[in-house]
Amino acid sequence: MPEPILKLVDLETLEIQKDSFIDEKLKEFSSDMLFKTTINHREGYLYFLFEHKSYSDRMVALQLFIYIARIWDQKVNKENDTHIPVVIPMVIYHGKSQWRIGPMLSDLILDYDTLPEEIRQMTPDFRYQLYDLSQFSDGDIKGKVKLAIALSLFRDMPRKSGLEFMDTILNAARALRDLEKEEKGTEYFKICMNYIVKAESGISIDQLDFVIEQLEDTYKEGSEVTMTLAESLREQGRKEVRDIERYEAKKESLFDLAIERLAMKFGVLPTEFQEKIATLDLKMLQIFNINIENFKNIEDAKRFLGI
């Protein structure tokens, strides 16, 4: 943060909050962290939005505006506060290309600078602090150990793969192991590893197993954290396989039903006809089966299928 702002923020009182304010459909591309702290001697918040996209998102200021409003809404309507707190928005970007989008909400309004002052005063505006990690070297990433570790992980996630990124994770684990007694290093390692997995970094179960093996003798707690994540991914994979199997079984059943009903109504179907029905997804197969009783002849069915 800029030095004048940093002087007003008490970093010793930082307390992570469990809430997320991101729309469910956008969680594939973004994640967030909210920290409660003291700003200018009063309760305030630091809001971090982590952008997983490989490109700059022009609408990030609008997204921040919505998320900050949700934080305020929660304070007023759920916690019954009579004032809204200061929320400092920060964007952490670690895509491969440089961020080239203006940091003001007003950058999204055409010809904002030409508007009369009276209108500008009635238009919400703010600036977010951007950290483009693609431009940071190891020498640039300074400060407290935990912050430097997190920034290194976020920076290297899109830039490195395979063993290179495993080295970044192992270095982070070793550094956090040394903080264990004083600063809850394992808890912080868990937060970082959860972020890596949720951010769809491409890390595989085999790579997590490699981390488990490497840490087993030197950092048992970190190895156990990674083991729990690996098992979670395995279970997720098993669930996805089961979901696919159920989906395919339903499709096969509806396909057989459609062929049987059409054959009873119009006789033996050409191979081309059956192949076209086989390309329908589950929803369209359901709709097709509903409409079979309305088909007066085979041409009606062909028109429905676009043959």
NORJONOR-V7359 format. One record per run of one state. SS is the DSSP state (~ for helix, > for strand, _ for the rest). FROM is the first residue (numbers start at 1). TO is the last residue. If there is no record, write none. Layout:
# NORJONOR-V7359
ss = [SS SS]
from = [FROM FROM]
to = [TO TO]
This chain:
# NORJONOR-V7359
ss = [_ ~ _ > _ ~ _ > _ > _ ~ _ > _ > ~ _ ~ _ ~ _ > _ > ~ _ ~ _ ~ _ ~ _ ~ _ ~ _ ~ _ ~ _ ~ _]
from = [1 3 7 9 18 24 27 30 40 42 52 60 79 86 94 104 105 109 112 115 117 121 127 128 129 133 136 145 158 163 184 185 199 205 216 220 267 271 279 282 295 298 306]
to = [2 6 8 17 23 26 29 39 41 51 59 78 85 93 103 104 108 111 114 116 120 126 127 128 132 135 144 157 162 183 184 198 204 215 219 266 270 278 281 294 297 305 307]
